[in-house]
């Protein structure tokens, strides 16, 4: 008889599984959990998308640089890549070459106008670089925000869960672990979800920031080298 009673108590006890903690949580704690789960999913969407974008950017930039420095004619390269713009570096090249062709068609490149003309070309390429970096940085602010805020959101759910646990003690006038456990478990689960969202966001933000900085520097170096190539080409003519 005693064993049957014990079995009944165990069966009717609180569900401390992950799904049980979520569905049995206080509405406020449940809202915090849902917000953190949504933020985590969004973070991973940004991480996967940006990881693929940066990987492709590096690959296509290396391929274009190999072709660019192979000694191919710039006009032929411009015609080829005008219909196949697949990377930021190609877009910077197209921008600089388009400005060069536009100026070259209107002016004879005399020495007196040379500095002014190449200043315009450099400005066009730097504007293009800024736009490309802005594209690569999309979503970075969200990763930074989640990395900073998610632990505190989880902590808010933790505090609320602990308050519920103490209220349960006061209402039932019972200090047994069975009364306190559900509220504490909910609180700890909210904290875990906050860390689950924050840790990948911070790690990804740091990695992508480093990658984007390298790509930005590479674009700046390419713009300087490309401008030098154009000047040598003009001087040779």
N, C-alpha and C positions, 0 to 999 in steps of 0.2 A: 504493500500500500504506500509506504514512504517513498519507494523508488518511483512510483507512478506520479506522486505529487512533485517530486524533484524534476522529473521529465517535463511535466506541464509548465513549471516555472521557467525552465530553460527555454522551452519552445516559445513561451509568450514573452521572453525578454526582448530588449531592444536589439534591432539589427545593426551590428557594427561593421558591416561590409561597406565598401566604398559607395555603392548605389544606395544602400540603406541609410548611410550618414547624410547623403544628399537629400533623399526624399523625406526623411524624418526631421530634417533640420528646421529651425525656426524660419519663418518667411524672410526675415531680414538677412539671416546667415545664408539662406538658400540663394537670395538675390546676389550676395557677395560672391558666392561660389560660382553662380552662373556667369557673372561679369568676368571673373578671373578665367574661367574656362573659355569664354568667348575671346578674351584678350590673348590667351595662350594660342588658340587656333589661328587668330589673325597674325600673331607674331610668326608662327611657323609658316604661314602662307607667304609673308614678306620674306622670311629667311630663305625659303626654297626658291622663290622667284628671283630674288636678288642674287643668290648664289649662282643660279643658271645664267643670269644676265652678265655678271662679272666674269664668269668662266668663258662665256662666248666672246665677250669684249676682249679679253686677254688673247684668246686664240686668233680672232680675226685681226687684231692689231699686229700681232707677230707675223701673220701671213702677209699683211699689207706692207709692213716694214721690209720684209725680205724682198718683195717685188720692187718697192720704191728704191731700195739701195742696190738693186741689181743693174742699174744703169739704163733702165728703160726710158724711152722718150716720155717727157711729162705730158705732152699733149695726147699721146696715145693712152697713157695711164688715166688721164682725165676722162677721155671718151669711154674707156672700158668701165671705170668705176662710177661714172655718172648714172649708169643703169643698174648698178649693183652696190648700193650704199649699205654696208652691213656692219659698220662699226663707227665709233666716235672719231677715230683717227682718220678714217676715210672722209667723214663729213667735214672735218677741219681742213683736210687737203682740198676737197671740192670747193669749200668756201674761199680758201686762199687762191686757188687756181681760177675760180670764176671772177674774183675781184681783179686778179692780174690780167686776165684776158679782156675784161671790160675796160680797164685803164689803158691797156696796151693798144686796144682798138681805137681809142680816142686821142691818145697823145703819143708823140715821139718821145721815147724815154731818154731825154737829155739829162746831163749830169745835174743841172740846176733843179730839175723836178724829181730826180731819183729818190732822194730822201723822203720827200712828201708822199710820193706814190707808195713806197714800201711801208711807210707809217700807216697809210690807209689799209694796206694788205694785212699788216700785223694786227691792227685794231679789229679788222673783220674776223681774223682767226681767233683772237682772244675772246671776242664776243661769242663765237661758236663754241669755244672751249667752256666758257661759263655756262652756256645752255646745256652742254653735254654733261657737265658735272651736276647741274641741277637735276637732270633726269636720273642720274645714277644715285643721287641722294634722296630720291623719293622713298618715303617709308622709314627713313632713318630717325626722324624726329619721333615717330610712334614707338620704335624700338627703345629709344632713349627714355621716353616717358614711361613706358611699361616697366623698364628696368628699374626706374626710380620709384614709381608709385605703387606697383603691384605688391611689394612686401607690406606696405602700410595699409593697403586695402585688405590684405589677408589678416593683418594684425587687428584691424577693425572688427572683422568677423570673429577673430579669436576672443577679443574682449567681450563682444556681445554673447558669444557662446558660454564663456565663463560666468557672465552675469546670469544667464539662464540656469546654469548649473547651481549657483547659489540660491536662486529663487526656488528651484526644485527642492533644495534642502529645506528652505524656510517653509514652503507649503506643506511638504510631507512630514516635516519634523523628524527626518531620518537622514543620518549621515553615512549610510552604507554606500559602498562603491557602486552598487547597481543604480542608485539614484543619481549619482554625480557623473558616472561614466559617459552617458550619451552626450551631455552638454560639453564635457571636456573633449570628447572625441570629435565632435563637430568643430570645436574651436581649433584643435590641432589640425584638422583636415583643411580648414580655411587657410591656416598658415602655410601648410604644404602646397596648396594650390597657388598661393601668392608667390612662393619661391619657385614653383614649377613654371610660372609665367615669366618671372624676373630673370632667373639665371640664364636661360637661352637667349633672352633679349639682350642682356648686357654682353654676353660672350659674342653674339653675332654683331652687335653694334661696334664693338672694339675691332673685330676682324674686318668688317666691311669698311670702317673708317680708314683703316690702314690700307686696304686694297684700293679704295677710291683715291686716297692721297697719292699712292703710287701711279695710278692711271692719270691723275691730274698732272703730276710732274712729268710723266711720259709725254702727254699731249703738249705741255709747255715746251719741252725740249724739242719735240718734233716740229712745232711751229717755228722755233728759232732756226733749226737746221734747214727746214724747208725754205724759209725766207732767205737764208744764205745761199741755198742752191739757186733760187730765182735770181738773186743779185749776180752771182757768178755767170749765170746764163745770159743775163742782159749785158754784162761787161764783156763777155766773150763775143757777143754780136756787135 
